[in-house]
Amino acid sequence: MKRNYKKTVKISKTKGNTLLGMNGGCPESPDGKRIVYAFKKSLDEAETSIMICNSDLTDHHEVFKVKCGNHNGPSASFITDSLIVFRDGAMGHPVFRILDIDTGEVKYEIAAKESHCAENGLYPFSITNDLLGFNPGHPEIDKPGIYVLNVLKGTIKCVFESKDIEKLVTDAGYTANEWTASVSHVQLNSKGTSVMMRLSVPECPVFGALGCVDLDTGKTYLIPDKPVHQLWFDDDTYMATRQFCTFEEEHKRIEMETSYIARFSKDGKELEVLGGISNHMDGSPDRQLFSGDRCYPGYATHVYLYKRGDKNPIATYEMPQNEEVVWKKKVHANPAFSRDGKRLYFNRIREDGGCDAVFADISCFA
């Protein structure tokens, strides 16, 4: 019997709301046997449960409670088959924790801005001036900047200071202000040899800038008016959504119909087209399939699946339009592929205004 690849499956059938993390933040353990997701009774409340289940959707259980908004939820993902990382806002400042889900032991609790995910046991994070002093158990966190935690060895190292982030911007001919070093979307490449980050630059008010530093050589790169929701394509190039902005009188409009997924060099050169309409995006592990959501004002946030190099989707996963849930409550689809590339995970808005973490079986395309 031919599989219905357009069908989506709820990760949990519990009443309430379930959420996945960032785009490209695979919710599966490295061995593919378990899934991490978040549960909220109401999207209007901060209280959130970190949930674990088997990949066959059995044995659902709570492992921790946090407080967070809906945008990326608690950004939960696996580091090893038993360690997960997630954020919590209950303490009044950003904190990420690394938890052993088999023993319940919190291995690390660090006041910092969390990153996108870990790479081979290395977890990057960022520290701003206002967070200095909140980590007395880690005296090595003594200056603002980007740090890397080696989760298994327990070492923490500053790899790029805030003053160097500001110098990266000014050396490229742009202005560094009080927000520039408050980076977001920090990501290591798979080898841990380069780190990228989103930068606030006054000359790039719409999309911001993308910074990168090669940790072995110290060479830096800056892409002004960057492509959005960037991820590493491989160890030397990015994949991201190219968006365009038009100004109608005093109002700016980010164009949905001209957006597309592409691959870029570190210095911003577009190398190839990967897919069509997108905002939040991800690529399959073998980089032959790509997915993007239609997260734009005035449109239902459908999720599209593309074959590499084709702007026409091979599958469309529709959902109802709900501006309040998407923009006021900040629930975004955030597509992410499974470890084997046979599932596409995303957040699906319901007709009643709730949200379900779901996946689609795309094994017929893998």
Secondary structure by P-SEA (a helix, b strand, c coil): ccccccbbbbcccccbbbbcccccccccccccccccbbbbcccccccccccccccccccccccbbbbbcccccccccccccccccccccccccbbbbbbccccccccccccccccccccccccccccccccccccccccccccccbbbbccccccccccccaaaaaaaaaaacccccccccccccccccccccbbbbbbbccccccbbbbbbbcccccbbbbbcccccccccccccbbbbbbbbbbbcccccccccccbbbbccccccccccccccccccccccccccbbbbbcccccccbbbbbbccccccccccbbbbbbcccccccccccbbbbcccccbbbbbbbccccccccccccccccc
